[in-house]
Every structure is written in structure tokens, then in C-alpha cells.
Amino acid sequence: MVKIYNTDIETNVFSEVTEYSKGCWINMVNPSEEEIKTVCQNVGIQDEFIRYPLDFEEKARIEVEEDDNTILFVVDIPITESSQDGILYTTMPIGMIVVRDDYFITVSLRRNKIIEDFEKQKVKGFQTFKKTRFIFQILYCNASYYLDYLKKINKGTEIAESELKRSLKNEDFLRMLNLEKSLVYFSTSLKSNELVMERTLRGKIIKLYDEDEDILEDAITENRQAMEMSKIYTDILNGTMDAYASLISNNLNVAMKTLTSITIILAIPTVISSFWGMNVGVPFENIPYAFGIIAIIAIITTLLTSMWLNKKNMLK
């Protein structure tokens, strides 16, 4: 899918257009081969610049093509995916291509909230022809969404932990494992994004304007805050998982101890009665009330053994 937007310089009206005009924004979402070819021919760039962000494994980086005067920014943005164990928070690359002073192109594998915010004009001060500001606004929105998703991950951790306190279910552990994986994805992507923003801040990649530099600095601050939150939540989640793993192991040990004690108690009557089941001379064989006497002996021995095991905390 390819859509072209433009902000009129005189009226400042944002609208969707059909022509490739100077200062327009070209948004590409999972484009077809034909769409890639059409865009490249109209704006005059190599198709590799569009294909790079379409690789799900592409890492955050900056690439400059001096011959075409084209700059590619690739950053990782947070997304959500459905899985059998609940929602998985992960990341995907998004490409921002500055083509000379003429066009601005965004490329992504799927629709995402960051681009939708710009399409719906939810970002203050957004204009398609201000490409430097556009990049910094995307970076800032991206960092803000990381913070928002991290809060949701933390909330999900608290819910899963609350469920585990009531009953140790595999589903809750798998949900926490999903959250742990999400934090790993976020931490890795946030570090890569920071390198891109730091390199941009040095001013050697794209011209920095004083009124826009503050946006980039705010984006870096938000990104660092997200990195710190990701580390804190990772430590908390790892500690929680380790604690519950120890709790499960301890519960298993307690259960085995109790079952062993019960086995010992149940074995006493069997051992005593087996003595009188042998085909040899035994005490009380000529006494009419022998069965009752043996039963009383078995009961007393069982009770004494139970009391001793209970005193040693073997039945708890």
C-alpha cells in the first residue's frame, strides 16, 4: 500500500494527494514489487533503500548514499502480536528516507500506531515538508510508545503474579515468559535506536535546526528513560520468576516429604500383620483374642510413629 500526503506551504492544510510533488510524504506499508518500482522511478532512488526496512531482522542504523543525496534512517518500533500464551510485545523496523530536499518516505512491514498518529494529524506541529522535524517527531513518538508498552508489560506482570499467588498454573508462567521475551526485544531495540539518535545529534548526517534539535534531545531522553524502565522491569520479572521457581521446588520437596511419611505410617500395620501371616509359631497363636491384641499393637505403634513424625515436622 502506498499513500502520498502533502502539507500546503501557504494554507498549512494536510491532505492526501496523488502526485509526487516536492515536500510530500510517501507512506509505504508492505508495498508490492510494482509499488516499489513505481516509487523508485518517480523519486529517483535505488530500490534497496525501500527493501532494507522490509526485512524483519533489519537492525537500527543510518545509511547515506552521497551520489543520490539520499539518507536512510532505520529504527525499531514497538508492536504487539497475538500468541497462544497471550499478547507478545515485540519490535519491527521502520525506514525513513530523505530524498534530497524533495521527498520524505516511510517504509514499514505493517500498519502501526506511530504512522497512524501522523496520518490522523495527532502530532502537534507536523508538516510534511519539514523533513528533519518529521524524523525527530517520529523518533519522539517511538520512544513514547516504548514507555507506554513498558507500562503495559509491567501491569501484565503484576496480573500474572497475582494469579500465581492463588494457584501455580502453567498458563501464568508462560504468560510471564512472554513478557520476559518482550522485555528482551525492547532492551535490544532501544539500545540500537539510541545509537541512531546519538549519531544524528552530532549533526553530521542531516542538518539540524535549532527549533527541531530540542525534539531530538527530548526523544533521546525518552528513549533513555525507556531503557532504564526496561532494565528495572527485567530485573523485577527475573527475580519474580526465580522466586516462584524456588517456591515450586520447595512445595515439591514438602509434598515428597509428606508422602514419604504417610508411606511409613501405612507400612507399619502391614509389617506387623505380616509377622502373624508366616507359617511358623508366633506369639498369641493359641489365644482367642489374638486378632484384637495384634490390631491394638498395630494401632498404638502407628499412633506413636505419627506423633514422632509430626514432632519432626514430617507431616506438614
Rosetta silent file (secondary structure, phi, psi, omega in degrees, C-alpha in Angstrom):
SEQUENCE: MVKIYNTDIETNVFSEVTEYSKGCWINMVNPSEEEIKTVCQNVGIQDEFIRYPLDFEEKARIEVEEDDNTILFVVDIPITESSQDGILYTTMPIGMIVVRDDYFITVSLRRNKIIEDFEKQKVKGFQTFKKTRFIFQILYCNASYYLDYLKKINKGTEIAESELKRSLKNEDFLRMLNLEKSLVYFSTSLKSNELVMERTLRGKIIKLYDEDEDILEDAITENRQAMEMSKIYTDILNGTMDAYASLISNNLNVAMKTLTSITIILAIPTVISSFWGMNVGVPFENIPYAFGIIAIIAIITTLLTSMWLNKKNMLK
SCORE:     score description
SCORE:     0.000 S_00000001
   1 L     0.000  132.951  179.017    0.000    0.000    0.000 S_00000001
   2 E  -129.089  127.296  175.068    1.304    3.444   -0.956 S_00000001
   3 E  -128.629  144.682 -178.907   -0.251    6.754    0.102 S_00000001
   4 E  -118.167  129.219  179.755    1.012   10.259   -0.624 S_00000001
   5 E  -123.048  155.068  179.450    0.372   13.176    1.720 S_00000001
   6 E  -150.410  140.299  174.228    1.212   16.843    1.455 S_00000001
   7 E  -105.454  119.770 -179.088    1.022   19.905    3.670 S_00000001
   8 L   -66.612  128.724 -175.971    0.320   23.079    1.717 S_00000001
   9 L   -64.800  -36.829 -175.761    3.001   25.665    2.479 S_00000001
  10 L   -81.944  -47.463 -176.115    0.618   28.607    2.254 S_00000001
  11 L   -93.692  -15.989 -178.462   -2.526   27.247    3.900 S_00000001
  12 L    62.560   28.720  179.320   -0.820   24.598    6.088 S_00000001
  13 L   -91.013  128.255  179.967   -3.609   22.171    5.121 S_00000001
  14 E   -94.817  130.089 -178.076   -2.692   18.492    5.348 S_00000001
  15 E  -154.427  160.507  175.160   -4.281   16.235    2.728 S_00000001
  16 E   -86.552  133.179 -177.891   -3.824   13.060    0.743 S_00000001
  17 E  -124.208  176.744 -179.500   -2.702   13.660   -2.841 S_00000001
  18 L  -116.225  -13.880 -176.892   -1.969   11.567   -5.915 S_00000001
  19 L  -101.381  148.542  176.090    1.022   13.399   -7.399 S_00000001
  20 L   -85.342   92.778 -178.139    4.679   13.152   -6.402 S_00000001
  21 L  -111.071  158.590 -179.161    5.338   16.798   -5.588 S_00000001
  22 L   -61.773  133.616  179.792    8.204   18.441   -3.741 S_00000001
  23 L    89.248    2.834 -179.063    7.705   18.385    0.026 S_00000001
  24 E   -84.937  163.547  177.714    5.287   15.461    0.020 S_00000001
  25 E  -113.930  124.772  179.680    5.333   12.450    2.327 S_00000001
  26 E  -107.247  114.378 -179.653    5.141    8.988    0.756 S_00000001
  27 E  -103.318  120.781 -178.109    3.982    6.311    3.190 S_00000001
  28 E  -117.114  123.194  178.678    4.609    2.709    2.110 S_00000001
  29 E  -121.218  113.113 -178.071    3.168   -0.209    4.082 S_00000001
  30 L    44.314   57.604 -175.027    4.188   -3.686    2.909 S_00000001
  31 L   -69.448  152.606  175.485    4.428   -2.467   -0.697 S_00000001
  32 L   -80.883  170.488  179.353    4.259   -4.800   -3.670 S_00000001
  33 H   -61.097  -38.813  179.883    7.046   -5.117   -6.220 S_00000001
  34 H   -66.392  -39.974  178.917    5.111   -2.931   -8.615 S_00000001
  35 H   -66.942  -40.238  177.165    4.618   -0.230   -5.989 S_00000001
  36 H   -61.453  -45.257 -179.652    8.307   -0.261   -5.095 S_00000001
  37 H   -61.950  -42.445 -178.800    9.253    0.082   -8.755 S_00000001
  38 H   -64.001  -45.336 -179.323    6.788    2.948   -9.287 S_00000001
  39 H   -64.576  -44.010 -179.685    8.004    4.935   -6.272 S_00000001
  40 H   -60.972  -40.113  179.587   11.680    4.466   -7.194 S_00000001
  41 H   -68.282  -36.175 -176.780   11.061    5.702  -10.714 S_00000001
  42 H   -78.451  -32.942 -177.603    9.133    8.768   -9.554 S_00000001
  43 H  -103.720  -12.906  175.588   11.514    9.913   -6.814 S_00000001
  44 L    75.464   51.462  176.243   14.760    8.644   -8.332 S_00000001
  45 L  -130.386  166.412  177.330   16.220    6.333   -5.668 S_00000001
  46 L   -78.641  145.350 -176.842   17.554    2.787   -5.563 S_00000001
  47 L   -68.671  -18.641  178.611   15.065    0.109   -4.566 S_00000001
  48 H   -60.533  -32.936 -179.033   17.454   -1.212   -1.873 S_00000001
  49 H   -63.932  -30.905  178.612   16.580    1.780    0.301 S_00000001
  50 H   -84.512  -33.042 -176.537   12.959    0.638    0.344 S_00000001
  51 H   -75.061  -30.839 -178.395   13.739   -3.073    0.698 S_00000001
  52 H   -54.756  -51.890 -178.599   16.034   -2.719    3.721 S_00000001
  53 H   -68.869  -13.143  179.935   13.246   -1.768    6.191 S_00000001
  54 H   -83.430   -2.932  173.792   11.052   -4.562    4.805 S_00000001
  55 L   -88.190  116.059 -174.948   13.431   -7.126    6.303 S_00000001
  56 L   -60.349  -25.016 -178.253   12.001   -8.006    9.720 S_00000001
  57 L   -92.224    3.204 -178.448   15.513   -8.721   11.039 S_00000001
  58 L   -64.923  135.335 -178.341   16.940   -5.371    9.885 S_00000001
  59 L   -94.965  158.478  179.557   18.699   -3.525   12.712 S_00000001
  60 L   -63.876  130.391 -178.301   18.523    0.178   13.522 S_00000001
  61 E  -168.380  175.864  176.486   21.123    2.095   11.521 S_00000001
  62 E  -127.493  134.320  176.969   21.791    5.019    9.179 S_00000001
  63 E  -130.595  132.908 -177.763   22.893    4.705    5.580 S_00000001
  64 E  -117.213  129.621  174.550   23.901    7.611    3.344 S_00000001
  65 E  -111.668   98.725 -174.078   24.033    7.485   -0.449 S_00000001
  66 L   -67.719  -32.778 -178.523   26.005   10.582   -1.441 S_00000001
  67 L   -62.378  -41.522 -179.968   25.550   10.076   -5.202 S_00000001
  68 L   -94.608   -2.297 -176.040   21.757   10.312   -4.916 S_00000001
  69 L    53.691   48.991 -176.949   21.879   12.625   -1.885 S_00000001
  70 E  -122.500  137.631 -179.426   19.634   10.139   -0.076 S_00000001
  71 E  -123.222  130.989  177.426   19.663    9.259    3.624 S_00000001
  72 E  -112.035  123.495  172.906   18.052    6.156    5.138 S_00000001
  73 E  -108.640  126.765  175.404   17.193    6.002    8.830 S_00000001
  74 E  -120.028  123.584  175.901   16.120    2.616   10.182 S_00000001
  75 E  -130.796  160.614  177.524   14.788    2.346   13.753 S_00000001
  76 E   -95.785  133.182  178.670   12.880   -0.339   15.641 S_00000001
  77 E  -116.506  150.724 -178.949    9.338    0.426   16.739 S_00000001
  78 E   -80.016  140.142  176.262    7.226   -1.496   19.287 S_00000001
  79 E  -139.954  169.613  177.000    4.322   -3.625   18.076 S_00000001
  80 E  -119.577  145.613  176.995    2.050   -6.293   19.536 S_00000001
  81 E  -133.525  144.863  178.269    1.430   -9.806   18.266 S_00000001
  82 E   -87.187  139.181  176.705   -1.103  -12.392   19.388 S_00000001
  83 E  -139.227  172.329 -179.519    0.133  -15.781   20.560 S_00000001
  84 L   -65.197  -24.738 -177.422   -1.319  -18.827   22.301 S_00000001
  85 L   -99.561   15.283  179.169    0.130  -17.608   25.594 S_00000001
  86 E   115.300 -161.550 -178.919   -1.294  -14.077   25.334 S_00000001
  87 E   -82.088  133.070  176.155   -0.022  -10.836   23.826 S_00000001
  88 E  -109.782  121.749  176.127    3.632  -10.713   22.795 S_00000001
  89 E   -89.912  123.185 -178.883    5.257   -7.296   22.654 S_00000001
  90 E  -138.868 -168.192 -178.356    7.963   -7.231   20.013 S_00000001
  91 E  -133.607  160.308  173.628    9.582   -4.816   17.556 S_00000001
  92 E  -145.657  155.728 -179.222    9.861   -4.292   13.827 S_00000001
  93 E   -78.981  150.389  171.225   11.966   -1.949   11.674 S_00000001
  94 E  -133.750  136.357 -178.412   10.641    1.203   10.081 S_00000001
  95 E  -104.645  139.535  174.949   12.525    3.123    7.424 S_00000001
  96 E  -124.158  117.540 -173.894   12.632    6.907    6.984 S_00000001
  97 E  -115.789  121.224  175.033   14.142    8.033    3.695 S_00000001
  98 E   -99.563  112.783 -178.143   15.079   11.644    2.972 S_00000001
  99 E  -100.704  100.367 -178.248   15.381   12.058   -0.805 S_00000001
 100 L    52.456 -134.558  174.749   17.373   15.243   -1.445 S_00000001
 101 L  -112.319   25.776 -170.867   15.204   18.186   -0.415 S_00000001
 102 L  -107.829  -49.703 -170.342   12.243   16.828   -2.334 S_00000001
 103 E  -131.130  154.640  172.110   10.586   13.815   -0.742 S_00000001
 104 E  -128.110  126.227 -175.358   10.201   12.048    2.575 S_00000001
 105 E  -121.401  135.061  170.668    9.390    8.330    2.528 S_00000001
 106 E  -115.294  137.420 -177.589    8.381    5.999    5.362 S_00000001
 107 E  -130.526  129.357  178.117    8.527    2.242    4.846 S_00000001
 108 E  -148.189  159.268 -178.749    7.153   -0.433    7.176 S_00000001
 109 L   -76.015  -27.779 -176.921    6.012   -4.036    7.014 S_00000001
 110 L  -152.288  163.558  178.070    2.614   -3.357    8.564 S_00000001
 111 L   -62.913  146.753 -178.628    0.433   -0.553    9.783 S_00000001
 112 L  -146.646  161.469 -173.979    1.462    0.841   13.140 S_00000001
 113 H   -67.534  -31.063 -177.598    0.258    3.416   15.629 S_00000001
 114 H   -63.249  -51.639  179.823    3.173    5.791   15.108 S_00000001
 115 H   -66.375  -37.216  179.341    2.472    6.379   11.418 S_00000001
 116 H   -62.395  -34.362  177.669   -1.273    6.415   12.053 S_00000001
 117 H   -61.463  -37.757  178.536   -0.809    9.285   14.526 S_00000001
 118 H   -74.731  -38.675  178.464    0.735   11.372   11.758 S_00000001
 119 H   -63.225  -34.993 -179.608   -1.900   10.332    9.220 S_00000001
 120 L   -91.676    7.286  176.576   -4.617   11.386   11.668 S_00000001
 121 L    58.190   40.676  178.024   -2.728   14.632   12.471 S_00000001
 122 L   -86.526   -9.465 -177.435   -2.427   13.839   16.155 S_00000001
 123 L   -96.498  124.021 -177.498    1.151   15.172   16.295 S_00000001
 124 L   -70.642  136.639  176.144    1.444   18.870   17.029 S_00000001
 125 L    76.695   16.023 -178.138    3.489   20.959   14.600 S_00000001
 126 L   -82.580  129.546  174.976    3.692   18.232   11.961 S_00000001
 127 L  -141.565  135.098 -172.933    4.290   19.349    8.370 S_00000001
 128 L   -65.836  -30.451 -176.021    5.363   17.050    5.526 S_00000001
 129 L   -81.948  -10.057  175.760    7.885   19.471    4.027 S_00000001
 130 L   -94.811   84.328 -169.384    9.835   19.833    7.303 S_00000001
 131 H   -69.662  -41.833  179.481   11.724   16.568    6.920 S_00000001
 132 H   -61.110  -46.828  178.409   14.215   16.985    9.759 S_00000001
 133 H   -63.439  -38.167  179.698   11.440   17.796   12.220 S_00000001
 134 H   -58.180  -46.478  179.587    9.384   14.903   10.812 S_00000001
 135 H   -60.143  -47.605 -177.062   12.207   12.436   11.597 S_00000001
 136 H   -66.297  -35.150  177.768   12.644   13.775   15.119 S_00000001
 137 H   -67.200  -37.403  175.926    8.898   13.687   15.753 S_00000001
 138 H   -64.306  -43.322  179.327    8.788   10.033   14.685 S_00000001
 139 H   -62.628  -40.407  179.399   11.702    9.265   16.998 S_00000001
 140 H   -67.371  -45.988  177.900    9.989   11.029   19.881 S_00000001
 141 H   -60.814  -38.343  179.907    6.647    9.277   19.271 S_00000001
 142 H   -60.977  -48.066  179.572    8.508    5.985   19.015 S_00000001
 143 H   -62.706  -36.871  179.897   10.188    6.456   22.411 S_00000001
 144 H   -65.970  -38.611  178.920    6.833    7.464   23.934 S_00000001
 145 H   -68.978  -34.282  174.953    5.169    4.288   22.662 S_00000001
 146 H   -59.488  -45.438  179.805    8.002    2.211   24.143 S_00000001
 147 H   -62.314  -41.229 -179.999    7.266    3.791   27.530 S_00000001
 148 H   -63.838  -44.759  179.801    3.548    3.121   27.106 S_00000001
 149 H   -68.120  -34.866  177.980    4.095   -0.539   26.193 S_00000001
 150 H   -63.508  -37.874  176.745    6.568   -0.992   29.045 S_00000001
 151 H   -64.629  -37.792  178.032    3.890    0.173   31.481 S_00000001
 152 H   -67.995  -37.559  177.161    1.503   -2.389   29.983 S_00000001
 153 H   -62.937  -43.387  179.362    4.156   -5.101   30.345 S_00000001
 154 H   -63.862  -39.223  178.006    4.620   -4.177   33.997 S_00000001
 155 H   -64.947  -40.747  177.367    0.850   -4.269   34.526 S_00000001
 156 H   -63.028  -36.192  177.665    0.726   -7.681   32.846 S_00000001
 157 H   -64.112  -43.045  179.792    3.485   -8.897   35.174 S_00000001
 158 H   -63.792  -39.832  179.410    1.520   -7.756   38.223 S_00000001
 159 H   -66.046  -45.066  179.991   -1.629   -9.540   36.978 S_00000001
 160 H   -63.414  -39.522  179.249    0.269  -12.765   36.267 S_00000001
 161 H   -65.301  -39.127  178.386    1.952  -12.592   39.670 S_00000001
 162 H   -63.791  -39.029  177.628   -1.423  -12.095   41.348 S_00000001
 163 H   -66.608  -38.244 -179.063   -2.767  -15.168   39.544 S_00000001
 164 H   -67.071  -29.008  178.837    0.265  -17.211   40.567 S_00000001
 165 H   -66.351  -30.753 -179.702   -0.335  -16.352   44.230 S_00000001
 166 H   -82.546  -40.798  179.602   -3.737  -18.037   44.012 S_00000001
 167 L  -159.163  135.433 -179.132   -2.681  -21.079   42.004 S_00000001
 168 L   -83.152   93.460 -179.094    0.528  -22.121   40.265 S_00000001
 169 L  -107.449  146.713  178.639   -0.683  -22.672   36.698 S_00000001
 170 H   -62.046  -33.633 -178.274    1.464  -23.278   33.644 S_00000001
 171 H   -60.966  -38.785 -179.630   -0.523  -20.666   31.704 S_00000001
 172 H   -69.726  -36.717  177.343    0.582  -17.921   34.095 S_00000001
 173 H   -67.678  -39.135  178.154    4.219  -18.960   33.837 S_00000001
 174 H   -66.866  -34.392  177.194    4.012  -18.992   30.041 S_00000001
 175 H   -66.306  -40.735  178.100    2.465  -15.529   30.139 S_00000001
 176 H   -68.465  -34.101  176.188    5.346  -14.268   32.269 S_00000001
 177 H   -64.921  -38.842  175.647    7.809  -15.915   29.900 S_00000001
 178 H   -60.362  -43.402  179.469    6.168  -13.994   27.039 S_00000001
 179 H   -65.844  -37.215  177.852    6.607  -10.750   28.970 S_00000001
 180 H   -64.459  -41.841  176.505   10.236  -11.595   29.652 S_00000001
 181 H   -62.530  -39.839  179.393   10.832  -12.151   25.927 S_00000001
 182 H   -60.998  -41.796  179.684    9.136   -8.832   25.192 S_00000001
 183 H   -65.989  -34.189  176.756   11.495   -7.006   27.536 S_00000001
 184 H   -65.284  -44.999  177.263   14.498   -8.603   25.835 S_00000001
 185 H   -59.363  -45.540 -177.897   13.239   -7.413   22.437 S_00000001
 186 H   -64.235  -45.703 -178.152   12.638   -3.916   23.787 S_00000001
 187 H   -59.613  -45.050 -179.888   16.021   -3.631   25.503 S_00000001
 188 H   -63.663  -44.809 -178.109   17.904   -4.645   22.360 S_00000001
 189 H   -68.563  -39.518 -179.374   15.922   -2.301   20.110 S_00000001
 190 H   -63.628  -37.966  177.803   16.161    0.657   22.482 S_00000001
 191 H   -65.505  -41.149  178.886   19.958    0.391   22.577 S_00000001
 192 H   -65.859  -41.708  178.900   20.119    0.316   18.777 S_00000001
 193 H   -63.309  -36.558  179.700   17.774    3.294   18.491 S_00000001
 194 H   -62.382  -39.781  178.869   19.903    5.261   20.927 S_00000001
 195 H   -62.818  -40.193  178.402   22.959    4.823   18.702 S_00000001
 196 H   -63.641  -45.322 -178.364   21.000    6.153   15.703 S_00000001
 197 H   -68.814  -38.609  178.032   19.765    9.197   17.633 S_00000001
 198 H   -64.012  -40.551  178.053   23.168    9.947   19.138 S_00000001
 199 H   -66.487  -38.173  177.543   24.750    9.823   15.705 S_00000001
 200 H   -65.919  -38.929 -178.188   22.030   12.104   14.343 S_00000001
 201 H   -62.975  -27.841 -179.635   22.506   14.574   17.203 S_00000001
 202 L   -68.915  -12.752  172.017   26.139   15.080   16.242 S_00000001
 203 L    80.398   11.842 -178.915   24.835   16.835   13.124 S_00000001
 204 L   -95.381   -9.648 -177.590   26.941   15.076   10.523 S_00000001
 205 L   -96.503  -50.417 -177.826   24.098   13.101    8.954 S_00000001
 206 L  -138.546  147.925 -177.541   21.324   15.643    8.478 S_00000001
 207 L   -64.563  131.577 -179.660   21.179   19.371    9.022 S_00000001
 208 L  -101.093  132.068  175.469   19.948   20.284   12.487 S_00000001
 209 L  -103.215  143.557 -175.733   17.720   23.299   13.067 S_00000001
 210 H   -56.501  -40.535 -176.856   17.655   24.966   16.469 S_00000001
 211 H   -72.510  -18.746 -179.212   13.875   24.714   16.764 S_00000001
 212 H   -99.157  -22.137 -176.056   13.979   20.986   15.927 S_00000001
 213 H   -62.191  -32.688  179.004   17.040   19.949   17.932 S_00000001
 214 H   -62.398  -35.272  179.376   15.037   20.145   21.157 S_00000001
 215 H   -64.317  -42.405  178.719   12.676   17.482   19.808 S_00000001
 216 H   -64.676  -42.119  178.906   15.601   15.130   19.165 S_00000001
 217 H   -63.481  -39.168  176.449   17.028   15.767   22.636 S_00000001
 218 H   -64.288  -39.080  178.898   13.611   15.031   24.152 S_00000001
 219 H   -63.588  -41.416  178.149   13.438   11.832   22.083 S_00000001
 220 H   -63.706  -41.594  178.547   16.852   10.753   23.387 S_00000001
 221 H   -62.191  -45.550  178.372   15.739   11.488   26.959 S_00000001
 222 H   -62.903  -40.139 -179.545   12.528    9.464   26.495 S_00000001
 223 H   -64.819  -41.549  178.286   14.499    6.613   24.922 S_00000001
 224 H   -65.997  -37.980  176.441   16.945    6.520   27.832 S_00000001
 225 H   -63.088  -40.285  177.575   14.061    6.518   30.288 S_00000001
 226 H   -63.949  -38.651  177.952   12.550    3.591   28.389 S_00000001
 227 H   -62.928  -42.493  179.602   15.891    1.768   28.576 S_00000001
 228 H   -65.700  -43.156  178.319   16.039    2.280   32.351 S_00000001
 229 H   -63.003  -40.744  179.235   12.436    1.132   32.782 S_00000001
 230 H   -61.243  -41.498  179.404   13.116   -1.921   30.615 S_00000001
 231 H   -66.456  -43.164 -179.847   16.114   -2.848   32.780 S_00000001
 232 H   -63.322  -47.476 -178.897   14.162   -2.355   36.016 S_00000001
 233 H   -66.068  -34.358  176.850   11.185   -4.392   34.810 S_00000001
 234 H   -64.306  -45.162  179.011   13.511   -7.111   33.517 S_00000001
 235 H   -62.475  -42.199  179.789   15.217   -7.372   36.912 S_00000001
 236 H   -64.112  -45.353 -178.686   11.851   -7.465   38.686 S_00000001
 237 H   -65.299  -42.122  177.686   10.469  -10.111   36.344 S_00000001
 238 H   -62.639  -41.804  177.582   13.610  -12.253   36.582 S_00000001
 239 H   -63.725  -39.690  178.461   13.504  -12.015   40.363 S_00000001
 240 H   -64.920  -44.845  179.620    9.827  -12.975   40.385 S_00000001
 241 H   -62.529  -42.496  178.788   10.410  -15.950   38.090 S_00000001
 242 H   -64.775  -39.786 -179.906   13.333  -17.155   40.237 S_00000001
 243 H   -63.313  -44.007 -179.604   11.281  -16.744   43.415 S_00000001
 244 H   -71.778  -30.003  175.079    8.398  -18.798   42.049 S_00000001
 245 H   -65.031  -41.947  176.829   10.788  -21.417   40.713 S_00000001
 246 H   -66.355  -36.845  179.302   12.221  -21.778   44.227 S_00000001
 247 H   -65.321  -42.466  178.374    8.698  -21.858   45.645 S_00000001
 248 H   -62.842  -43.166  178.919    7.674  -24.673   43.298 S_00000001
 249 H   -63.071  -40.241  179.512   10.801  -26.629   44.183 S_00000001
 250 H   -67.385  -41.818  177.990   10.136  -26.129   47.886 S_00000001
 251 H   -62.343  -37.389  177.889    6.496  -27.206   47.528 S_00000001
 252 H   -65.391  -41.752  178.477    7.623  -30.323   45.694 S_00000001
 253 H   -63.002  -41.535  178.913   10.075  -31.155   48.472 S_00000001
 254 H   -63.477  -43.499  179.984    7.342  -30.669   51.097 S_00000001
 255 H   -63.092  -42.774  179.195    4.947  -32.883   49.158 S_00000001
 256 H   -65.185  -39.405  178.382    7.560  -35.629   48.779 S_00000001
 257 H   -63.475  -44.481  179.717    8.394  -35.436   52.486 S_00000001
 258 H   -64.114  -44.577  179.998    4.728  -35.714   53.458 S_00000001
 259 H   -63.970  -37.604  177.862    4.100  -38.616   51.083 S_00000001
 260 H   -64.134  -42.311  179.173    7.165  -40.434   52.403 S_00000001
 261 H   -64.322  -42.439  178.940    5.943  -40.018   55.993 S_00000001
 262 H   -63.032  -39.238  178.088    2.468  -41.265   55.072 S_00000001
 263 H   -61.533  -41.025  178.947    4.048  -44.271   53.351 S_00000001
 264 H   -63.005  -44.813 -178.427    5.997  -45.112   56.538 S_00000001
 265 H   -62.966  -44.255 -179.145    2.844  -44.840   58.660 S_00000001
 266 H   -69.502  -22.376 -178.374    0.824  -47.061   56.320 S_00000001
 267 H   -77.400  -22.921 -175.520    3.629  -49.612   56.206 S_00000001
 268 H   -63.047  -52.416  177.965    3.583  -50.245   59.995 S_00000001
 269 H   -59.212  -35.930 -179.653    0.282  -52.215   60.159 S_00000001
 270 H   -64.884  -42.722 -179.308    1.339  -54.152   57.083 S_00000001
 271 H   -65.073  -45.303 -178.367    4.694  -55.133   58.648 S_00000001
 272 H   -64.148  -46.552 -178.154    3.122  -56.142   61.958 S_00000001
 273 H   -67.401  -26.929 -179.255    0.341  -58.199   60.368 S_00000001
 274 H   -70.077  -26.895  177.194    2.808  -59.912   58.047 S_00000001
 275 H   -62.158  -41.374 -179.314    4.632  -61.401   61.054 S_00000001
 276 L   -82.723    0.606  175.583    1.457  -63.287   62.029 S_00000001
 277 L   -94.818   -4.930  179.757    0.922  -64.339   58.455 S_00000001
 278 L   -77.103  149.704 -177.352    4.040  -66.527   58.410 S_00000001
 279 L   -86.982   54.389  178.418    3.615  -70.310   58.589 S_00000001
 280 L  -139.957  171.410  177.967    5.634  -70.629   61.810 S_00000001
 281 L   -69.515  131.192 -178.833    4.940  -70.480   65.523 S_00000001
 282 L  -134.811  159.273  177.802    4.138  -66.927   66.652 S_00000001
 283 L   -60.996  152.150  177.564    3.048  -65.286   69.903 S_00000001
 284 L    66.434   14.704 -175.697   -0.684  -65.282   70.712 S_00000001
 285 L   -70.291  -23.968 -179.676   -1.379  -68.125   68.274 S_00000001
 286 L  -103.408    7.528 -178.748   -3.380  -70.030   70.854 S_00000001
 287 L   -94.858  131.471 -178.116   -5.165  -67.023   72.350 S_00000001
 288 L   -62.241  -32.506 -176.748   -8.788  -66.460   71.185 S_00000001
 289 L   -98.100   27.114 -175.996   -8.437  -62.692   71.212 S_00000001
 290 H   -61.101  -40.601 -177.751   -5.133  -62.636   69.301 S_00000001
 291 H   -60.939  -43.527 -179.937   -6.538  -60.628   66.382 S_00000001
 292 H   -64.791  -41.333 -179.762   -7.706  -57.819   68.649 S_00000001
 293 H   -62.648  -45.181 -179.533   -4.410  -57.742   70.532 S_00000001
 294 H   -64.142  -39.218  179.002   -2.401  -57.550   67.299 S_00000001
 295 H   -63.706  -40.126  178.539   -4.724  -54.829   65.958 S_00000001
 296 H   -65.283  -42.316  178.243   -4.249  -52.796   69.140 S_00000001
 297 H   -60.136  -42.474 -179.615   -0.465  -53.196   68.913 S_00000001
 298 H   -65.194  -41.370 -179.583   -0.541  -52.013   65.272 S_00000001
 299 H   -66.154  -45.484 -179.579   -2.726  -49.022   66.119 S_00000001
 300 H   -62.447  -44.650  179.343   -0.578  -47.945   69.067 S_00000001
 301 H   -62.619  -39.767  179.169    2.636  -48.313   67.056 S_00000001
 302 H   -65.298  -42.739  179.489    1.110  -46.338   64.176 S_00000001
 303 H   -65.512  -42.843  179.203   -0.035  -43.546   66.500 S_00000001
 304 H   -63.201  -40.803  178.221    3.342  -43.309   68.212 S_00000001
 305 H   -65.237  -40.627  179.299    5.098  -43.184   64.850 S_00000001
 306 H   -63.216  -41.763  178.852    2.682  -40.498   63.606 S_00000001
 307 H   -64.035  -40.696  179.620    3.285  -38.396   66.706 S_00000001
 308 H   -65.979  -43.399  179.565    7.046  -38.698   66.304 S_00000001
 309 H   -65.546  -38.039  177.898    6.914  -37.751   62.595 S_00000001
 310 H   -65.437  -37.624  177.627    4.631  -34.817   63.375 S_00000001
 311 H   -63.974  -32.358  179.029    7.061  -33.626   66.054 S_00000001
 312 L   -87.674    9.964 -179.930    9.809  -33.697   63.424 S_00000001
 313 L    58.710   34.620 -179.472    7.569  -31.653   61.041 S_00000001
 314 L   -92.330   -7.747 -179.901    7.487  -34.537   58.578 S_00000001
 315 L  -109.277   14.761 -178.190    3.710  -34.364   58.109 S_00000001
 316 L  -115.034    0.000    0.000    3.497  -30.649   57.184 S_00000001
